[in-house]
Amino acid sequence: MSALRTRQPSGKAGLSNGVIPRRIRITVAYDGTSFHGWQVQPGLPTIQGTLEEIISGMEKKPVHVAGSGRTDAGVHALAQVAAFTLENPIPLDNLQRAVNRLLPPAIRVLAAEEVHGHFHPRFDAVAKTYEYRILRSPLCSPFEWPWVHHHPYPLDEEAMILAAGRLEGEHDFTRFAAADDKDEEGRSKVRTIFSSRLERVGDRLVYRVRGSGFLKHMVRNMVGTLIEVGRGNIAVDALPGVPKCGQTAPAKGLTLISVEYPAASLQA
């Protein structure tokens, strides 16, 4: 694939410099500990803001980097997906290396590819998978602390495992969503959960959930509700229609694992 494409004379309107902008899709991993989430916030370090500053500097004009979703402050990602439009003819391999050289160590671009011009990482996504880790051992190593929720207190883990499965299916997750600045638009809070599984792995409880999409704080509120089930404060049979969800679980235990797209949406 040519890194620089120019329009052939055809009498059709085009850019004044003859360069066709490229839509670039990147896969990004990050440790969210020191960042105030994905979305740009004035005066605060964010993942989106950091990427936009670097890529805009390469393009020599503002570049908007759209993400598949807005991870909260402190949430991590193994494979967040983002996209931007670029006129710079730099080859993709060189682009990836250049961006990584300028990024802080807590953020890395794992892959870069050219996709069709209308690709949007949020609206084209068909599924996302998140993982939440609860450390159950009496002590938490300082080397694990930034990436797990340490909860060494008594829990009925079998009840939690049963309750996790009750969250599967299509439901109105209003009770599991934090207030959002877009609530006044009246958007539906019905989401489909394709799989919801909690299992004991060594000294951890690992909750993995895959769904069509997630609301603000939704996964963390789901985890908080499962913890309340484990404490005996919410019955397994009450899910998913609980009158009130459990306390929002800490952000640091949550990681975005993957974002899925139809193959056709990625073709350049």
Secondary structure, DSSP 8 states (H G I E B T S, - for coil): --S--B--S-S----TT-B--EEEEEEEEE-GGGS--SS-BTTB--HHHHHHHHHHHHHTS----EESS---TT-EEEEEEEEEEE-----HHHHHHHHHHHS-TTEEEEEEEEE-TT--TTTT--EEEEEEEEE-SSS--TTTGGGSEE--S---HHHHHHHHHTT-EEEE-GGG----TTGGGT---EEEEEEEEEEEETTEEEEEEEES---TTHHHHHHHHHHHHHHTSS-GGG-S--SS------GGGEEEEEEE--GGGG--
